[in-house]
Structures are given as structure tokens and as C-alpha cells.
Amino acid sequence: MPTVNIYDAKATFSRLIAAAEAGETVVIARNGRPVAQLGPIAPVDRPVTFGDLKGQVAIGDDFGEWTDQDERDWFGA
């Protein structure tokens, strides 16, 4: 796991991102002290598709109603 200082990380950011894409983890240091880590993220098991939450989200019966209390709460009228 290579360590680079912040100045070099800024100068070679694209190269560090390419290394992360290749599965490598890079430690970024300030004044020789590790402060951050750049690395690959876990792959997503499957893409998120429209309708994934079907049946899991409940919308109240009064969702489409706008009351005088709502008006006061939102606009202070």
C-alpha cells in the first residue's frame, strides 16, 4: 500500500484514481502522517431499478390535501 503526500496526490490524482480502479489502495499523508485512504469500492451486486421499493413505502391518505395548518406551517401566514 503506497503512501503519497497531499501535494503529490493533487499532482497525480488521475493516476491514483486509475490505481484505485485497478484494486490498489493508496494512503495519503500530511507531513508524513497518514490522514486519508483512497481505494476501490465494493462492486454493486445488481443495478438499482425502478420499482425496487414497491410495497415498502407507505403514503398517507391525506398526501394530496393542503390544509390551512399546512399553509401556516410553511408560510407563517
PDB file with one MODEL, atoms N, CA, C and O in Angstrom:
MODEL        1
ATOM      1  N   MET A   1       0.854  -1.167   0.000  1.00  0.00           N
ATOM      2  CA  MET A   1       0.000   0.000   0.000  1.00  0.00           C
ATOM      3  C   MET A   1       0.904   1.235   0.000  1.00  0.00           C
ATOM      4  O   MET A   1       1.462   1.591   1.038  1.00  0.00           O
ATOM      5  N   PRO A   2       1.050   1.884  -1.140  1.00  0.00           N
ATOM      6  CA  PRO A   2       1.920   3.061  -1.210  1.00  0.00           C
ATOM      7  C   PRO A   2       1.343   4.256  -0.454  1.00  0.00           C
ATOM      8  O   PRO A   2       0.129   4.380  -0.290  1.00  0.00           O
ATOM      9  N   THR A   3       2.232   5.122  -0.002  1.00  0.00           N
ATOM     10  CA  THR A   3       1.842   6.352   0.685  1.00  0.00           C
ATOM     11  C   THR A   3       2.350   7.530  -0.127  1.00  0.00           C
ATOM     12  O   THR A   3       3.510   7.552  -0.540  1.00  0.00           O
ATOM     13  N   VAL A   4       1.484   8.512  -0.358  1.00  0.00           N
ATOM     14  CA  VAL A   4       1.877   9.732  -1.064  1.00  0.00           C
ATOM     15  C   VAL A   4       1.463  10.929  -0.228  1.00  0.00           C
ATOM     16  O   VAL A   4       0.482  10.873   0.513  1.00  0.00           O
ATOM     17  N   ASN A   5       2.224  12.020  -0.353  1.00  0.00           N
ATOM     18  CA  ASN A   5       1.821  13.210   0.393  1.00  0.00           C
ATOM     19  C   ASN A   5       0.752  13.961  -0.396  1.00  0.00           C
ATOM     20  O   ASN A   5       0.538  13.693  -1.579  1.00  0.00           O
ATOM     21  N   ILE A   6       0.097  14.886   0.257  1.00  0.00           N
ATOM     22  CA  ILE A   6      -1.036  15.589  -0.340  1.00  0.00           C
ATOM     23  C   ILE A   6      -0.635  16.324  -1.619  1.00  0.00           C
ATOM     24  O   ILE A   6      -1.368  16.298  -2.608  1.00  0.00           O
ATOM     25  N   TYR A   7       0.508  16.966  -1.601  1.00  0.00           N
ATOM     26  CA  TYR A   7       0.960  17.711  -2.779  1.00  0.00           C
ATOM     27  C   TYR A   7       1.075  16.776  -3.984  1.00  0.00           C
ATOM     28  O   TYR A   7       0.586  17.093  -5.068  1.00  0.00           O
ATOM     29  N   ASP A   8       1.724  15.621  -3.790  1.00  0.00           N
ATOM     30  CA  ASP A   8       1.871  14.665  -4.885  1.00  0.00           C
ATOM     31  C   ASP A   8       0.530  14.062  -5.281  1.00  0.00           C
ATOM     32  O   ASP A   8       0.297  13.779  -6.457  1.00  0.00           O
ATOM     33  N   ALA A   9      -0.352  13.863  -4.306  1.00  0.00           N
ATOM     34  CA  ALA A   9      -1.672  13.307  -4.607  1.00  0.00           C
ATOM     35  C   ALA A   9      -2.452  14.258  -5.511  1.00  0.00           C
ATOM     36  O   ALA A   9      -3.123  13.821  -6.446  1.00  0.00           O
ATOM     37  N   LYS A  10      -2.362  15.575  -5.228  1.00  0.00           N
ATOM     38  CA  LYS A  10      -3.058  16.547  -6.079  1.00  0.00           C
ATOM     39  C   LYS A  10      -2.467  16.547  -7.483  1.00  0.00           C
ATOM     40  O   LYS A  10      -3.194  16.662  -8.469  1.00  0.00           O
ATOM     41  N   ALA A  11      -1.147  16.418  -7.569  1.00  0.00           N
ATOM     42  CA  ALA A  11      -0.478  16.475  -8.867  1.00  0.00           C
ATOM     43  C   ALA A  11      -0.717  15.214  -9.695  1.00  0.00           C
ATOM     44  O   ALA A  11      -0.660  15.266 -10.923  1.00  0.00           O
ATOM     45  N   THR A  12      -0.981  14.098  -9.052  1.00  0.00           N
ATOM     46  CA  THR A  12      -1.135  12.823  -9.766  1.00  0.00           C
ATOM     47  C   THR A  12      -2.481  12.165  -9.480  1.00  0.00           C
ATOM     48  O   THR A  12      -2.585  10.938  -9.462  1.00  0.00           O
ATOM     49  N   PHE A  13      -3.497  12.970  -9.259  1.00  0.00           N
ATOM     50  CA  PHE A  13      -4.800  12.448  -8.869  1.00  0.00           C
ATOM     51  C   PHE A  13      -5.342  11.436  -9.868  1.00  0.00           C
ATOM     52  O   PHE A  13      -5.850  10.391  -9.460  1.00  0.00           O
ATOM     53  N   SER A  14      -5.250  11.712 -11.157  1.00  0.00           N
ATOM     54  CA  SER A  14      -5.763  10.785 -12.176  1.00  0.00           C
ATOM     55  C   SER A  14      -5.072   9.435 -12.080  1.00  0.00           C
ATOM     56  O   SER A  14      -5.715   8.395 -12.225  1.00  0.00           O
ATOM     57  N   ARG A  15      -3.785   9.443 -11.840  1.00  0.00           N
ATOM     58  CA  ARG A  15      -3.039   8.187 -11.713  1.00  0.00           C
ATOM     59  C   ARG A  15      -3.495   7.425 -10.470  1.00  0.00           C
ATOM     60  O   ARG A  15      -3.618   6.200 -10.502  1.00  0.00           O
ATOM     61  N   LEU A  16      -3.744   8.142  -9.381  1.00  0.00           N
ATOM     62  CA  LEU A  16      -4.205   7.492  -8.156  1.00  0.00           C
ATOM     63  C   LEU A  16      -5.598   6.884  -8.339  1.00  0.00           C
ATOM     64  O   LEU A  16      -5.877   5.800  -7.826  1.00  0.00           O
ATOM     65  N   ILE A  17      -6.459   7.574  -9.062  1.00  0.00           N
ATOM     66  CA  ILE A  17      -7.794   7.039  -9.346  1.00  0.00           C
ATOM     67  C   ILE A  17      -7.679   5.778 -10.197  1.00  0.00           C
ATOM     68  O   ILE A  17      -8.388   4.800  -9.960  1.00  0.00           O
ATOM     69  N   ALA A  18      -6.794   5.799 -11.181  1.00  0.00           N
ATOM     70  CA  ALA A  18      -6.580   4.608 -12.013  1.00  0.00           C
ATOM     71  C   ALA A  18      -6.084   3.441 -11.165  1.00  0.00           C
ATOM     72  O   ALA A  18      -6.478   2.297 -11.390  1.00  0.00           O
ATOM     73  N   ALA A  19      -5.219   3.725 -10.190  1.00  0.00           N
ATOM     74  CA  ALA A  19      -4.718   2.675  -9.302  1.00  0.00           C
ATOM     75  C   ALA A  19      -5.869   2.109  -8.461  1.00  0.00           C
ATOM     76  O   ALA A  19      -5.953   0.897  -8.260  1.00  0.00           O
ATOM     77  N   ALA A  20      -6.744   2.976  -7.977  1.00  0.00           N
ATOM     78  CA  ALA A  20      -7.894   2.521  -7.190  1.00  0.00           C
ATOM     79  C   ALA A  20      -8.822   1.664  -8.051  1.00  0.00           C
ATOM     80  O   ALA A  20      -9.338   0.645  -7.592  1.00  0.00           O
ATOM     81  N   GLU A  21      -9.026   2.078  -9.286  1.00  0.00           N
ATOM     82  CA  GLU A  21      -9.864   1.284 -10.187  1.00  0.00           C
ATOM     83  C   GLU A  21      -9.270  -0.100 -10.425  1.00  0.00           C
ATOM     84  O   GLU A  21      -9.994  -1.068 -10.657  1.00  0.00           O
ATOM     85  N   ALA A  22      -7.938  -0.179 -10.366  1.00  0.00           N
ATOM     86  CA  ALA A  22      -7.242  -1.449 -10.567  1.00  0.00           C
ATOM     87  C   ALA A  22      -7.218  -2.290  -9.289  1.00  0.00           C
ATOM     88  O   ALA A  22      -6.687  -3.401  -9.292  1.00  0.00           O
ATOM     89  N   GLY A  23      -7.790  -1.770  -8.196  1.00  0.00           N
ATOM     90  CA  GLY A  23      -7.861  -2.531  -6.966  1.00  0.00           C
ATOM     91  C   GLY A  23      -6.827  -2.175  -5.923  1.00  0.00           C
ATOM     92  O   GLY A  23      -6.768  -2.817  -4.874  1.00  0.00           O
ATOM     93  N   GLU A  24      -6.020  -1.180  -6.178  1.00  0.00           N
ATOM     94  CA  GLU A  24      -4.952  -0.794  -5.247  1.00  0.00           C
ATOM     95  C   GLU A  24      -5.471   0.246  -4.245  1.00  0.00           C
ATOM     96  O   GLU A  24      -6.327   1.065  -4.579  1.00  0.00           O
ATOM     97  N   THR A  25      -4.953   0.205  -3.036  1.00  0.00           N
ATOM     98  CA  THR A  25      -5.282   1.190  -2.015  1.00  0.00           C
ATOM     99  C   THR A  25      -4.067   2.079  -1.799  1.00  0.00           C
ATOM    100  O   THR A  25      -2.944   1.588  -1.678  1.00  0.00           O
ATOM    101  N   VAL A  26      -4.290   3.382  -1.750  1.00  0.00           N
ATOM    102  CA  VAL A  26      -3.214   4.363  -1.576  1.00  0.00           C
ATOM    103  C   VAL A  26      -3.503   5.170  -0.314  1.00  0.00           C
ATOM    104  O   VAL A  26      -4.630   5.613  -0.096  1.00  0.00           O
ATOM    105  N   VAL A  27      -2.480   5.355   0.511  1.00  0.00           N
ATOM    106  CA  VAL A  27      -2.607   6.169   1.721  1.00  0.00           C
ATOM    107  C   VAL A  27      -2.111   7.569   1.396  1.00  0.00           C
ATOM    108  O   VAL A  27      -1.047   7.728   0.797  1.00  0.00           O
ATOM    109  N   ILE A  28      -2.866   8.576   1.783  1.00  0.00           N
ATOM    110  CA  ILE A  28      -2.475   9.969   1.566  1.00  0.00           C
ATOM    111  C   ILE A  28      -2.066  10.542   2.919  1.00  0.00           C
ATOM    112  O   ILE A  28      -2.784  10.412   3.910  1.00  0.00           O
ATOM    113  N   ALA A  29      -0.888  11.183   2.938  1.00  0.00           N
ATOM    114  CA  ALA A  29      -0.318  11.667   4.194  1.00  0.00           C
ATOM    115  C   ALA A  29      -0.100  13.172   4.152  1.00  0.00           C
ATOM    116  O   ALA A  29       0.121  13.760   3.093  1.00  0.00           O
ATOM    117  N   ARG A  30      -0.167  13.779   5.333  1.00  0.00           N
ATOM    118  CA  ARG A  30       0.170  15.192   5.501  1.00  0.00           C
ATOM    119  C   ARG A  30       1.343  15.230   6.477  1.00  0.00           C
ATOM    120  O   ARG A  30       1.248  14.750   7.606  1.00  0.00           O
ATOM    121  N   ASN A  31       2.441  15.806   6.022  1.00  0.00           N
ATOM    122  CA  ASN A  31       3.664  15.879   6.837  1.00  0.00           C
ATOM    123  C   ASN A  31       4.081  14.496   7.334  1.00  0.00           C
ATOM    124  O   ASN A  31       4.524  14.346   8.473  1.00  0.00           O
ATOM    125  N   GLY A  32       3.938  13.487   6.472  1.00  0.00           N
ATOM    126  CA  GLY A  32       4.358  12.144   6.816  1.00  0.00           C
ATOM    127  C   GLY A  32       3.370  11.360   7.669  1.00  0.00           C
ATOM    128  O   GLY A  32       3.612  10.189   7.965  1.00  0.00           O
ATOM    129  N   ARG A  33       2.267  11.975   8.069  1.00  0.00           N
ATOM    130  CA  ARG A  33       1.269  11.314   8.914  1.00  0.00           C
ATOM    131  C   ARG A  33       0.056  10.928   8.067  1.00  0.00           C
ATOM    132  O   ARG A  33      -0.554  11.808   7.459  1.00  0.00           O
ATOM    133  N   PRO A  34      -0.316   9.649   8.002  1.00  0.00           N
ATOM    134  CA  PRO A  34      -1.468   9.223   7.198  1.00  0.00           C
ATOM    135  C   PRO A  34      -2.750   9.913   7.658  1.00  0.00           C
ATOM    136  O   PRO A  34      -3.058   9.949   8.850  1.00  0.00           O
ATOM    137  N   VAL A  35      -3.488  10.457   6.699  1.00  0.00           N
ATOM    138  CA  VAL A  35      -4.732  11.155   7.029  1.00  0.00           C
ATOM    139  C   VAL A  35      -5.925  10.662   6.213  1.00  0.00           C
ATOM    140  O   VAL A  35      -7.072  10.912   6.586  1.00  0.00           O
ATOM    141  N   ALA A  36      -5.671   9.970   5.112  1.00  0.00           N
ATOM    142  CA  ALA A  36      -6.773   9.504   4.262  1.00  0.00           C
ATOM    143  C   ALA A  36      -6.339   8.269   3.499  1.00  0.00           C
ATOM    144  O   ALA A  36      -5.153   7.959   3.384  1.00  0.00           O
ATOM    145  N   GLN A  37      -7.336   7.580   2.986  1.00  0.00           N
ATOM    146  CA  GLN A  37      -7.071   6.374   2.229  1.00  0.00           C
ATOM    147  C   GLN A  37      -7.928   6.397   0.976  1.00  0.00           C
ATOM    148  O   GLN A  37      -9.125   6.677   1.047  1.00  0.00           O
ATOM    149  N   LEU A  38      -7.337   6.109  -0.156  1.00  0.00           N
ATOM    150  CA  LEU A  38      -8.050   6.079  -1.427  1.00  0.00           C
ATOM    151  C   LEU A  38      -7.962   4.659  -1.954  1.00  0.00           C
ATOM    152  O   LEU A  38      -6.874   4.098  -2.081  1.00  0.00           O
ATOM    153  N   GLY A  39      -9.106   4.089  -2.257  1.00  0.00           N
ATOM    154  CA  GLY A  39      -9.088   2.716  -2.738  1.00  0.00           C
ATOM    155  C   GLY A  39     -10.347   2.348  -3.469  1.00  0.00           C
ATOM    156  O   GLY A  39     -11.251   3.169  -3.623  1.00  0.00           O
ATOM    157  N   PRO A  40     -10.412   1.115  -3.921  1.00  0.00           N
ATOM    158  CA  PRO A  40     -11.584   0.660  -4.674  1.00  0.00           C
ATOM    159  C   PRO A  40     -12.793   0.521  -3.759  1.00  0.00           C
ATOM    160  O   PRO A  40     -12.664   0.319  -2.552  1.00  0.00           O
ATOM    161  N   ILE A  41     -13.955   0.633  -4.356  1.00  0.00           N
ATOM    162  CA  ILE A  41     -15.186   0.391  -3.599  1.00  0.00           C
ATOM    163  C   ILE A  41     -15.731  -0.967  -4.007  1.00  0.00           C
ATOM    164  O   ILE A  41     -15.448  -1.470  -5.095  1.00  0.00           O
ATOM    165  N   ALA A  42     -16.507  -1.541  -3.126  1.00  0.00           N
ATOM    166  CA  ALA A  42     -17.094  -2.848  -3.416  1.00  0.00           C
ATOM    167  C   ALA A  42     -18.065  -2.715  -4.584  1.00  0.00           C
ATOM    168  O   ALA A  42     -18.823  -1.749  -4.659  1.00  0.00           O
ATOM    169  N   PRO A  43     -18.040  -3.667  -5.475  1.00  0.00           N
ATOM    170  CA  PRO A  43     -18.973  -3.595  -6.606  1.00  0.00           C
ATOM    171  C   PRO A  43     -20.409  -3.755  -6.136  1.00  0.00           C
ATOM    172  O   PRO A  43     -20.682  -4.423  -5.139  1.00  0.00           O
ATOM    173  N   VAL A  44     -21.317  -3.133  -6.866  1.00  0.00           N
ATOM    174  CA  VAL A  44     -22.741  -3.230  -6.569  1.00  0.00           C
ATOM    175  C   VAL A  44     -23.219  -4.598  -7.049  1.00  0.00           C
ATOM    176  O   VAL A  44     -22.911  -5.017  -8.165  1.00  0.00           O
ATOM    177  N   ASP A  45     -23.970  -5.287  -6.197  1.00  0.00           N
ATOM    178  CA  ASP A  45     -24.438  -6.624  -6.557  1.00  0.00           C
ATOM    179  C   ASP A  45     -25.288  -6.617  -7.818  1.00  0.00           C
ATOM    180  O   ASP A  45     -25.148  -7.479  -8.686  1.00  0.00           O
ATOM    181  N   ARG A  46     -26.162  -5.639  -7.901  1.00  0.00           N
ATOM    182  CA  ARG A  46     -27.023  -5.529  -9.074  1.00  0.00           C
ATOM    183  C   ARG A  46     -27.416  -4.075  -9.235  1.00  0.00           C
ATOM    184  O   ARG A  46     -27.406  -3.321  -8.262  1.00  0.00           O
ATOM    185  N   PRO A  47     -27.757  -3.675 -10.426  1.00  0.00           N
ATOM    186  CA  PRO A  47     -28.184  -2.288 -10.600  1.00  0.00           C
ATOM    187  C   PRO A  47     -29.524  -2.032  -9.924  1.00  0.00           C
ATOM    188  O   PRO A  47     -30.374  -2.919  -9.840  1.00  0.00           O
ATOM    189  N   VAL A  48     -29.692  -0.834  -9.455  1.00  0.00           N
ATOM    190  CA  VAL A  48     -30.966  -0.434  -8.862  1.00  0.00           C
ATOM    191  C   VAL A  48     -31.930  -0.146 -10.000  1.00  0.00           C
ATOM    192  O   VAL A  48     -31.588   0.557 -10.951  1.00  0.00           O
ATOM    193  N   THR A  49     -33.120  -0.684  -9.902  1.00  0.00           N
ATOM    194  CA  THR A  49     -34.094  -0.479 -10.965  1.00  0.00           C
ATOM    195  C   THR A  49     -35.358   0.167 -10.425  1.00  0.00           C
ATOM    196  O   THR A  49     -35.652   0.092  -9.232  1.00  0.00           O
ATOM    197  N   PHE A  50     -36.085   0.792 -11.305  1.00  0.00           N
ATOM    198  CA  PHE A  50     -37.335   1.436 -10.941  1.00  0.00           C
ATOM    199  C   PHE A  50     -38.284   0.392 -10.369  1.00  0.00           C
ATOM    200  O   PHE A  50     -38.472  -0.675 -10.952  1.00  0.00           O
ATOM    201  N   GLY A  51     -38.875   0.708  -9.232  1.00  0.00           N
ATOM    202  CA  GLY A  51     -39.834  -0.188  -8.621  1.00  0.00           C
ATOM    203  C   GLY A  51     -39.254  -1.064  -7.524  1.00  0.00           C
ATOM    204  O   GLY A  51     -39.971  -1.893  -6.963  1.00  0.00           O
ATOM    205  N   ASP A  52     -37.964  -0.902  -7.198  1.00  0.00           N
ATOM    206  CA  ASP A  52     -37.338  -1.721  -6.157  1.00  0.00           C
ATOM    207  C   ASP A  52     -38.025  -1.581  -4.802  1.00  0.00           C
ATOM    208  O   ASP A  52     -38.026  -2.523  -4.010  1.00  0.00           O
ATOM    209  N   LEU A  53     -38.603  -0.423  -4.529  1.00  0.00           N
ATOM    210  CA  LEU A  53     -39.231  -0.192  -3.228  1.00  0.00           C
ATOM    211  C   LEU A  53     -40.737  -0.424  -3.244  1.00  0.00           C
ATOM    212  O   LEU A  53     -41.431  -0.078  -2.287  1.00  0.00           O
ATOM    213  N   LYS A  54     -41.239  -1.001  -4.313  1.00  0.00           N
ATOM    214  CA  LYS A  54     -42.677  -1.219  -4.432  1.00  0.00           C
ATOM    215  C   LYS A  54     -43.181  -2.023  -3.237  1.00  0.00           C
ATOM    216  O   LYS A  54     -42.649  -3.087  -2.919  1.00  0.00           O
ATOM    217  N   GLY A  55     -44.206  -1.503  -2.589  1.00  0.00           N
ATOM    218  CA  GLY A  55     -44.795  -2.162  -1.444  1.00  0.00           C
ATOM    219  C   GLY A  55     -44.085  -1.864  -0.129  1.00  0.00           C
ATOM    220  O   GLY A  55     -44.548  -2.304   0.923  1.00  0.00           O
ATOM    221  N   GLN A  56     -42.977  -1.132  -0.157  1.00  0.00           N
ATOM    222  CA  GLN A  56     -42.221  -0.840   1.052  1.00  0.00           C
ATOM    223  C   GLN A  56     -42.383   0.599   1.516  1.00  0.00           C
ATOM    224  O   GLN A  56     -41.937   0.950   2.608  1.00  0.00           O
ATOM    225  N   VAL A  57     -43.013   1.435   0.704  1.00  0.00           N
ATOM    226  CA  VAL A  57     -43.194   2.836   1.047  1.00  0.00           C
ATOM    227  C   VAL A  57     -44.688   3.098   1.208  1.00  0.00           C
ATOM    228  O   VAL A  57     -45.482   2.784   0.321  1.00  0.00           O
ATOM    229  N   ALA A  58     -45.058   3.671   2.336  1.00  0.00           N
ATOM    230  CA  ALA A  58     -46.466   3.965   2.589  1.00  0.00           C
ATOM    231  C   ALA A  58     -46.697   5.464   2.464  1.00  0.00           C
ATOM    232  O   ALA A  58     -45.950   6.263   3.028  1.00  0.00           O
ATOM    233  N   ILE A  59     -47.730   5.841   1.727  1.00  0.00           N
ATOM    234  CA  ILE A  59     -48.098   7.239   1.560  1.00  0.00           C
ATOM    235  C   ILE A  59     -49.442   7.436   2.235  1.00  0.00           C
ATOM    236  O   ILE A  59     -50.391   6.697   1.976  1.00  0.00           O
ATOM    237  N   GLY A  60     -49.517   8.429   3.096  1.00  0.00           N
ATOM    238  CA  GLY A  60     -50.744   8.683   3.847  1.00  0.00           C
ATOM    239  C   GLY A  60     -51.920   9.017   2.945  1.00  0.00           C
ATOM    240  O   GLY A  60     -51.751   9.513   1.830  1.00  0.00           O
ATOM    241  N   ASP A  61     -53.118   8.734   3.452  1.00  0.00           N
ATOM    242  CA  ASP A  61     -54.340   9.004   2.691  1.00  0.00           C
ATOM    243  C   ASP A  61     -54.528  10.489   2.407  1.00  0.00           C
ATOM    244  O   ASP A  61     -55.170  10.855   1.422  1.00  0.00           O
ATOM    245  N   ASP A  62     -53.970  11.352   3.268  1.00  0.00           N
ATOM    246  CA  ASP A  62     -54.143  12.790   3.103  1.00  0.00           C
ATOM    247  C   ASP A  62     -52.974  13.437   2.358  1.00  0.00           C
ATOM    248  O   ASP A  62     -52.785  14.650   2.456  1.00  0.00           O
ATOM    249  N   PHE A  63     -52.192  12.658   1.621  1.00  0.00           N
ATOM    250  CA  PHE A  63     -50.994  13.172   0.955  1.00  0.00           C
ATOM    251  C   PHE A  63     -51.296  14.352   0.032  1.00  0.00           C
ATOM    252  O   PHE A  63     -50.549  15.331   0.028  1.00  0.00           O
ATOM    253  N   GLY A  64     -52.351  14.281  -0.734  1.00  0.00           N
ATOM    254  CA  GLY A  64     -52.657  15.325  -1.704  1.00  0.00           C
ATOM    255  C   GLY A  64     -53.447  16.501  -1.160  1.00  0.00           C
ATOM    256  O   GLY A  64     -53.786  17.413  -1.914  1.00  0.00           O
ATOM    257  N   GLU A  65     -53.743  16.502   0.115  1.00  0.00           N
ATOM    258  CA  GLU A  65     -54.544  17.579   0.701  1.00  0.00           C
ATOM    259  C   GLU A  65     -53.644  18.684   1.250  1.00  0.00           C
ATOM    260  O   GLU A  65     -52.589  18.411   1.822  1.00  0.00           O
ATOM    261  N   TRP A  66     -54.066  19.910   1.072  1.00  0.00           N
ATOM    262  CA  TRP A  66     -53.350  21.079   1.598  1.00  0.00           C
ATOM    263  C   TRP A  66     -54.302  21.794   2.542  1.00  0.00           C
ATOM    264  O   TRP A  66     -55.347  22.292   2.123  1.00  0.00           O
ATOM    265  N   THR A  67     -53.940  21.842   3.811  1.00  0.00           N
ATOM    266  CA  THR A  67     -54.840  22.417   4.807  1.00  0.00           C
ATOM    267  C   THR A  67     -54.379  23.813   5.206  1.00  0.00           C
ATOM    268  O   THR A  67     -53.278  24.248   4.869  1.00  0.00           O
ATOM    269  N   ASP A  68     -55.259  24.504   5.938  1.00  0.00           N
ATOM    270  CA  ASP A  68     -54.886  25.824   6.460  1.00  0.00           C
ATOM    271  C   ASP A  68     -53.696  25.709   7.410  1.00  0.00           C
ATOM    272  O   ASP A  68     -52.852  26.604   7.460  1.00  0.00           O
ATOM    273  N   GLN A  69     -53.626  24.615   8.162  1.00  0.00           N
ATOM    274  CA  GLN A  69     -52.489  24.406   9.065  1.00  0.00           C
ATOM    275  C   GLN A  69     -51.195  24.250   8.266  1.00  0.00           C
ATOM    276  O   GLN A  69     -50.153  24.762   8.674  1.00  0.00           O
ATOM    277  N   ASP A  70     -51.252  23.546   7.129  1.00  0.00           N
ATOM    278  CA  ASP A  70     -50.068  23.433   6.268  1.00  0.00           C
ATOM    279  C   ASP A  70     -49.619  24.808   5.801  1.00  0.00           C
ATOM    280  O   ASP A  70     -48.426  25.110   5.792  1.00  0.00           O
ATOM    281  N   GLU A  71     -50.562  25.624   5.421  1.00  0.00           N
ATOM    282  CA  GLU A  71     -50.260  26.995   4.975  1.00  0.00           C
ATOM    283  C   GLU A  71     -49.534  27.774   6.061  1.00  0.00           C
ATOM    284  O   GLU A  71     -48.538  28.445   5.790  1.00  0.00           O
ATOM    285  N   ARG A  72     -50.033  27.687   7.293  1.00  0.00           N
ATOM    286  CA  ARG A  72     -49.391  28.380   8.407  1.00  0.00           C
ATOM    287  C   ARG A  72     -48.004  27.804   8.692  1.00  0.00           C
ATOM    288  O   ARG A  72     -47.061  28.557   8.936  1.00  0.00           O
ATOM    289  N   ASP A  73     -47.873  26.479   8.664  1.00  0.00           N
ATOM    290  CA  ASP A  73     -46.593  25.842   8.949  1.00  0.00           C
ATOM    291  C   ASP A  73     -45.533  26.238   7.918  1.00  0.00           C
ATOM    292  O   ASP A  73     -44.382  26.489   8.276  1.00  0.00           O
ATOM    293  N   TRP A  74     -45.914  26.292   6.654  1.00  0.00           N
ATOM    294  CA  TRP A  74     -44.955  26.561   5.586  1.00  0.00           C
ATOM    295  C   TRP A  74     -44.662  28.050   5.422  1.00  0.00           C
ATOM    296  O   TRP A  74     -43.513  28.442   5.215  1.00  0.00           O
ATOM    297  N   PHE A  75     -45.690  28.868   5.514  1.00  0.00           N
ATOM    298  CA  PHE A  75     -45.522  30.277   5.151  1.00  0.00           C
ATOM    299  C   PHE A  75     -45.719  31.236   6.322  1.00  0.00           C
ATOM    300  O   PHE A  75     -45.551  32.445   6.165  1.00  0.00           O
ATOM    301  N   GLY A  76     -46.070  30.713   7.485  1.00  0.00           N
ATOM    302  CA  GLY A  76     -46.239  31.569   8.653  1.00  0.00           C
ATOM    303  C   GLY A  76     -47.396  32.542   8.518  1.00  0.00           C
ATOM    304  O   GLY A  76     -47.416  33.576   9.185  1.00  0.00           O
ATOM    305  N   ALA A  77     -48.331  32.235   7.689  1.00  0.00           N
ATOM    306  CA  ALA A  77     -49.465  33.132   7.446  1.00  0.00           C
ATOM    307  C   ALA A  77     -50.512  33.024   8.525  1.00  0.00           C
ATOM    308  O   ALA A  77     -51.531  33.714   8.469  1.00  0.00           O
TER     309      ALA A  77
ENDMDL
END
